């Protein structure tokens, strides 16, 4: 590692752990999964009341795109609400 100018801080190293936090997610030898705290905050976010709040939620929810199958298709209906429309309204299908 030193030959390539890579250095490890022994205080920050984790050995023989079943799972470790890495760059906002959790990694193990089997998979990489979303941070449960982030998922919880996305899930508990209040229903958007306007386009600005919807954009905030979509910005937060993009975190899940790596962990969600067909994310783009699932989010498509919400994305249509981002268009400038004076009759913006949240409906049951959203």
Secondary structure, 3 states (H helix, E strand, C coil): CHHHCCCCCCCCCCCCCCCEEECCEEECCCCEEECHHHHHHHHCCCCCCCHHHHHHHHHHHHHHHHCCCCHHHHHHHHHHCCCCCCCCCCCCCC
